[in-house]
Amino acid sequence: MGAENEMKIIDAHLHFFPKGERFTETAAAAGHLPTMDHLTAVMKANDIVLGIGMGTTPMDAGCPALLQLPFPSSQWPEKFVQCLGIAADAITKDNRQAVLTSFETEISCPNTVGIKVYAGYQPFFVNDPVYHPFYELAEQYDVPVVIHTGDTATATGRLKFAQPLTGDEAAVNFPRVNFVMAHFGNPWVDDAAEVLRKNPNVYADLSGLVEGDFSAGDFWGEYRAYMDRMAMWLGYAGSYEKLLYGSDWPLVNIPAYIELIARLIPAQHHEDVFFGNACRLFKKIKPAVGLE
C-alpha cells in the first residue's frame, strides 16, 4: 500500500528482543533479518515514518519490573519510540514506590510514549490493583496503556488473563485513561469488538493477526472465512477512528501485512488506521512525525 500511494504509516506495535536463536528464527520465517539496520531499511521502503516498540527487557538492574527496548536509545532506528512494559510479578511491597518512580522518570522522556501490560504473560487480570498506580501515571502524563489481548506466543501464557473482556472493567474504572487492545483480542474478536464499541476510551491495534511470510492475495483466498469474520466484527464495532495499524514485527512480513490490513480496512478509513489515529492517541509522537 505504501509504495502505491506513498501514504505515511505508523507501525504502532513492534518488538525487538535481545539477540537469540528464537528471535533470529522468527524474523527469518517472516522474510526479515533480526537487525536494526534491516528494520530501518524495511520501514523506509514501506513509508513507515515511525515505529512504536514494546518494552520487553529489564535494562535497569535495580528495577526488574521496568521493561524497555533491549538496547540504548542511541542505537534505536531513526524514527522509533517505546512503550514501557510492566513485569508485575517483579513488584513487591518493598520496591513498589521505587518502581513507580523509575516509570515516572522514563515516562517523562520524549521517546517514551505509553505503557504496556503483558496480560496473559503476567498472571494478573487487567484490573488487578497491582496495575492501578500505573494507570494513574498514564492519566497524569496523558499516555495510553497498551494491553496484550488474545492468544499468547508461548504455551506458558495463561489465556484467561488475556481475554479482551477483562479490559472492560479497567476502562470503566479509569475513564480518563486510553487503553489499546493489542491484536484485537484474536481469536476473541467478537468480544474485542464489543469492548471497543462500548467504551469510548478503548482502542485496538491490528497487529499479530497473521505470522510469517506470505502473499496477501493467497492468504486472503485460503483463509477467506477468517478475514470475513474479522471484517464483520470490525464493521460491527464501527470504530475505525479507534483502530491502529501494527505489525508485531518480527512475527510477520511487513509489506505483506500492510497489504493484508489494507484489504481488511475499507479504503476510506486507510489514512486514519495507518496514520492519523496513532497520532491522535499517542500524543507525544507528533513532533517525530512532523505534526508539531
N, C-alpha and C positions, 0 to 999 in steps of 0.2 A: 504493500500500500504506500509506504513512504517513498519508494523510488518512483511511483507513478505520478503522484501529485505533490510531492515534497511537503506534505503535512508534517508539522512538528509533532514528535511523540515524546511523552514522558513515560518511562517504564517505572511503575510505582511499586514493583516488588521483584527485587533481585537478591541473590545470596552470593557471598564469597567466603569460602571456608579455608582453613589452614591447609597447606599442601598435604595431600594424602591420596592414597590409591582410589578411594571411593569418589572423591571429588573429580579426579582425573578421568575415571571411567564414566561418570555421569556426564561430564562435558563431552567426552568423545562420542558417547551414544547419541548425543544431540547434534553432532557435527561441529563441535566447538573445541577450542583449546582452553585449558584452565589457567589462563594468564591474563593479567590486567591489560597488556598490550593488545591481546586478541579481543577482549571485551570492548576496549576503547575503539578499535577498528570496526567492530560489528555495529556499535552504537552509531558511529559516524556514517557508515554505509546505509543505515536504515533510518536516518533522520531522527535518531533518539537524542534529544537535546539534554536529557537529564535522567540519571538512574537513581532510584531510592533503594539503598541496600539495607537489608535487615541484619541487625547485630546478632551475632551467633557465638562470640568468643570472649571469655573474660580476659581483658587486656590489662586490667589493674589488679596486681597480685593482692592488694589489700581489700578488693571489693569483687569477690567472685560472682556476686549477683548481678553485676552490670555487664551486659553483653554488647560488644561492639564489633565493627568490621575488623578482621584479623590482621590488620597492618596499619601503620601510622597514616594519618590523613594526608601527609605529604606524598604518599605513594598511591593515593586513590586516582582513578581516572579523572580527567579534567572536569567533567560535569557529573559529580557524584555527591550524594548526601546520604545520611543514615538515619534509621530509627534505632533507638536503644532497646535491646532485648532485656527482659526480666527473667533471671533464674530464680524464681520464687522459692525453690527448695533450698537455696543458699542463704535465705533471710532468717535470722534468729531474733529473739527479743533483745539480745545484746548488741547486734550490729544494725538493727533496723534504721536507726537515725543516721548512722554513718552512710548506709546505702542510699537513703533518700538525699542526703547532702551531696553524694557523688553524682546521683542522677540529676539533681538540680544544677550542679556545676556544668555537666555536659549538655543539658538541655539549653542552657543559655548560649551555647556556641552556635554560630550561624549555620554550620553544616550538620547540625542535629535537628531533625525536623519532625520527629514523632517518637512514639514508644511502641514496642512490640510485645504482646502477650502470647506466649507459646502454649496456648491451651491444647491439651492432648499430649504434648511432650512434657508438660509440667502437670502434676496430679492435683490441680486446683481448678474449681469452676471459675468462670469469668467474673462472677460477682463475689468471689471469696474476699473476705476483709483484708487478706494479705495484699490485694491489688488496690484497695481504696485510696491509700495515700498517693499512689502513682496516678490514679485518675484525677485526684485533686491537683496534683502537679501539672498534669496535662491541661486541666482547665485554667490554671494560673498562667501558663505560658502559651495557651491557645494553640496547642499541637494535638493532632489526632492520635488515637490509640488503635493500632492495627492488631487484630486478633486472628490467630490461626484458627480456621474452622474447616471441618471436613476430615477426610482421610489423612492419616499420618504416613510419613515416608518410611518409617521403621515399624517393625512388629512390636516393639516395646512401648509404642504410644498407647494411650487409653482413649478410645473414641468417645466415651460418654462426656468427657470434658470438652471435646471439640465440636459437639453437636451445635449448630448455629442458634437453636432456641435458647441456649444458655446465655447468649449475649443480650437477650431481650431485657432481662432483669437489670443488668448493669446500665443499659441505655435508659431505662426508666428512672433508675436511682441517681444517675448522673446526666441530667438532661442538657447540661451545658458542655458536655464532652462529646466530641465526634468520634464514633467508633467505625472501624473498617473491617468488615468480614473478609478476610483473605480467602481466596479460592472459591468465593461464593458458596461456601458450605458444602461443596461437592463431596459426596453424592446426594446430600440432603438439600438439593437446590429448591425444592418446594418450600421447605421450612425457611431457608435463607430468603427467598422471595417475600415471604410474609413478614419476616423481621424487618427487611428493608422497606417494605411498603408501609408498615405500621409506624415505624419510628423515624421522625424527621432528622434525628442525629445519628442515624446508621447509614453507612455507605458500604460498598463492596468492591473488591478488586477481582478481576477475571483471570488471575494467574493460576498456573498449575492445573488447568483442566485437561491437558494432554502432556505427554512426555516424549522425549526422543526426537529423532529426525524423521520427517515425513513430508509428503506432498499434501498441501491443504486441500486440494481438489479430491485427491484419492481418499483422504481421511473423511472428508465430508460425505463422500459416496458410501464408504464402507460403514461408517458409524452415523448414518443419517438419523436414526431414531434418537441417538444421544444428542445430536445437535438440535433436532427438532424439539426435544424436551427442554433443553437449555433455552432455546428461543421462546418457547411457550411461557416459561416461568419468568424470564426477563420481561416479556410483554405483560404478564400478569402484574408484576411489581410496578411497571410503568414509571420507573425511577431512573431513566437513563442519565439524568443530571447528577446521579449519585453513584455511577459506575466508573471504575478506573481500569485502564489497561495495565497489565503487569505480566511478566513472562515467567517468573520463578526460575530464571537462569541460575545455574547451568542445566536445569532439568529439561529444557526444551530448545529446539532450534528457533532462534529469534525471528528471522524473516518468514519462516513458515507459519509461526504462531501469529505474527502480525496479520498475515493474510487470512488465517482462520478466524481470528476475532473480528476482522473487517467484514467477513461473510456473515458472522453471527449478529453483529450490531447493524441496525438499519442505517443507511448511508447518511441520513440527516442528523444522526447523533455521533458521527465519527469524530468530529472536531472536539466535542465535549469529552467523550470517553477516552480518546487517545491523548488529550492535552488539557483542555480547559477545566475539567472537573478536578484534576490533580492540583492545578494552580489555585483554585478556589479553596480546596481543602487543606493542602499543605502550604499555608500562607507564607512560610519562611523561604520557600523556594523561588519566589517571584524575582528577586534580583538575579538568581542564577539562570533564569530563562528569559531575561531581558524585559521583564514587565515592571521593573522599578529602577 
